[in-house]
């Protein structure tokens, strides 16, 4: 690329993964968000539920002052509370939707531009179609709720379907099917593809991205370990270059090139592209972030 990456994307980071002590909603929010806000490498930050109202307001003010765009990730609540947006038990699905609406209220308060969720477990072949229809209903409800508040785009992220999280979405063809169905009546749904999930889904970048390109709203840059005998196996998001892991500079280059090829990085809309990396035991969050930044710089220089 002849232009710097900021001309094509807003570089972000999934804050609650880089600082996993905050995933429960409590901890040094102001201090750690300020560390990202002070770094001109980043134009965006993805946060999650902040339990303390005062800290919530301070984080919002820090991001506004630093011109740092905000995305909101509902993952910690969904996974931590075992919520299922495609449950075939209506009461359970309704409970999950209600909790997401509570978080959408918080995302609106924070001024978030995106609200990212994930599907529930894949119930198996016999019940999969019913689960897909349940997910379509849930996402439609959330899109409608967010639209009425002039809230963020609702984004559903594709996860692995048979390795770790074992989610319904998933494979690119199924993601497209769900997005098409919801988008018939709602224009505020998007899809997210994560580089770390591509090897877990046994897809290539083109296989993961081409079918969903018209619905693609944001992407994550991460890594995965595929050998169950090695530390970090599964959907753990270790740093790039972790022994036995799937993604490094070459894979980042291939992913970014595909994003350019499908028109996602077109130099016009500047979508949010965020690191999703997590320190392993004994690793320092700031050093893990430095690793990701250097890998991105090396990869971008080869696009």
PyMOL commands that set and color helices and strands:
alter all, ss='L'
color gray80, all
select helices_A, chain A and resi 5-7+15-18+20-22+29-37+53-65+75-80+90-110+125-148+172-183+195-200+205-212+249-261+285-300
alter helices_A, ss='H'
color red, helices_A
select strands_A, chain A and resi 9-13+44-47+69-73+114-118+153-157+189-194+216-221+271-275
alter strands_A, ss='S'
color yellow, strands_A
deselect
rebuild
show_as cartoon
